[in-house]
Amino acid sequence: KLTSCSSSVVKKALGLAYGSCGMRLNEVALLFGISASTIASWKKKYMVGGKMDIPEIDPDEIERISDVQISKMSDSELKSYIHKLELKSAVLESTVKVLKAEGIEDLTCDERAAIVDALPKRFSVKAALTVVGLSSSSYYYCKSKSIRPDHYQQAREAIRKEFALVKGKRGYRYIRQRLRERNSPLILSGKTVRRLMAEEGCKVSYHRKKHSYNSYKGEISRAPDNLVARNFCADRPNKLWLTDITQFNIPAGKIYLSPIIDCFDGMPVSWKIGISPNAALANSMLEEACTHLAAGDHPICHSDRGCHYRWPGWIQICKAHGIIRSMSKKGCSPDNSACEGFFGRLKNEFFYGQDWKGISIKKFIQELDDYMRYYRDKRIKESLGWMSPMQYRKSLGLAV
């Protein structure tokens, strides 16, 4: 292609392939280290009426092949040239083996050394190092790494252990913090922890699934305005609450979770779990949340337009406790994205990737309730100074 070959090379290739020299197309392709289909496409594009129409190319932007006339090469020169082409081809094939990609320009020294080791034995290391652009000292330095002691062996073992304890559901920031909190602290940078996790196969998997449950049943009653406008920040507890209902499908049946999330610190203030997304589930959850209100607390309770939040029972509870209702735009999940984010973390860490066969609905409800308590009391997060929501409130004197 013209992006990698000079116009003189194109002319030579076309001249040999379609001239009177008697060379076959495959032979010309081998000489130039390109495919026969590429030469054929050049003919179709640039040989019009027996004449060549090739645009001018800046020599600084191309890598020229030797200007020696191929047709005038001696047998020894031709064999040497072919050997170089075979070596370049072998290097590219080895690149594919190492990285599953073409090109060696952006490879690390370790990766280039691996390519040299992957080459067929008929190519010498010295010649291969020239092609891959690696010095012999760098090559043998990379080779010696496998026999040098691993200074991160203890860290690797600790990372695998901490990652297993959370069932592979927390990222490198959490693992880094857990390493620093050990009896024998391991102080590593986030970049190092992330690299070691990748090398040890500690990769967090995130499940993506379309929502299958929709609580919208039409305009049952007038929807209140959206008072939150996607600003999910609160400077004190019980100022802004979020709520929604999410569904869990297991072989034993369907289970529904209805929580209240406080935007001050992400704490689940209250929650109810049941087998039906009915008014009793949502109303009992709200009644329990109201027991945590202090005198003068009148939180905004933001939800989607689900029917649970538009029935008379829900509206009456809000009025009785001075709760201000707020609702998202119809069918607009970003309007309640903070609550959706809570459900995403919950399902990634607790639900997805687990085998729920043989688990009864009663057992599942108990395990889900245990996780909600863990999330409230023990699950640390960086935004709270590596404390759980309950620990954070206790540190501020807001909880006993």
C-alpha positions, 0 to 999 in steps of 0.5 A: 500500500502507498502508505507504507511503500514508495512510488518506485516500489509500486512501479517495480512491483507492477513492472515485474508482475505485468512486464515481459520479465516472465516472473509470476505474480506470487514470485513478485509478491515474495520479493517485495514482502507484500501480498499478491492481492495488493499488487493486483489492486495497485494495477487496477488503481494506477495502471490506466491505459498502460500508464502509471498515475501515482501521486507524489509521496513525502519520503519522510513519511514512508519506509523505503525498501531497497532501491536495488533493482530486483531484476539485477540481483545476483543469486546470493543477494536475492537469497539474502533479500528473501531471507530478510523478508521471511524474517520480517514475516516471521516477526509479524507472525510472532507478534500475533502470537504474543499480542493478538495484534499486528505491529511492533512499534509500541511494544514493551521490551518484555514483549519484544523479547517474547517475540524473539523467543517465539521465532523459528529456530532457523533465525538467529537471535542477533538478526531478530533483535535488529528487526524488532528494534531491541538491543542484546543487553535489553533482551538478556535483561528481560530473559533474566527476569524469570529467575530474579526474586519477585519482590511483590510475592507477599503482595500478590498472595494478599491481593488474591486473598482480599479479592477472594473475600469479596468474591471478586466484586471490588476494584483495585482502590478497595484492595489497596485500602485493605492491604494498608489496613492489614496487621502487617500493612502493605503500602502500594500505589494504586497503579501497582495494585492494579497491575498486580491484580491484572497479572494475578487474574483478579478482574472484576466482572460487571453484568449488563442486563436489560431491566425486566421489571417496570412498575409504571401503570399509567397516570394513576394520580398527578405526578409531583415535580422533579425537585432533585433535577439529578442533584443527588447531594445532601449536606445532612442526613434525612434531607434527600431520600431516594427510593425504587423497587428492583427485582431478582429472578432465581430458579425458586421465583421472583423476589423484590427489594424496596429500599430508602437510600439517604443521599448524605452518605448512601446509607440504606435507611430502611428496606423491605423484601418480599415476593410481590411488588405491592403497596404493602412492600413500599408503604411498610418500608416508608413507615420504617424509614420515618421512625429515623426522622428527628424533629424538624426533618422533612426530607424530599423523597424522590422516586420514579413514576411507579404506581407504588408512589402514587397510591393513596396509602403512600401519599398519606404517609408522606403527608403525615410525616411532612415528606416532600414528594418528587418524581422523575420524568416518565421513562427517564432512569437518569433522573433517579440514577443514584438509586439505580447505581445502588442497585447496580453495585448491589447486584454486581457484588451480591447477585450476579455470578452466583449459582442460586439453584437449590436456594429457596426464596426464604433463604435468598431473602435472608441472604439479601437482608444480610447483605443490606446490613453489611452494606450499611454497617461494614462496606467501606467506600473511598468517598466516606474516608474508607468507612461504611455509612454507619461508621461515618455517621458515628464518626460525626456523632450522628449515630450511636 
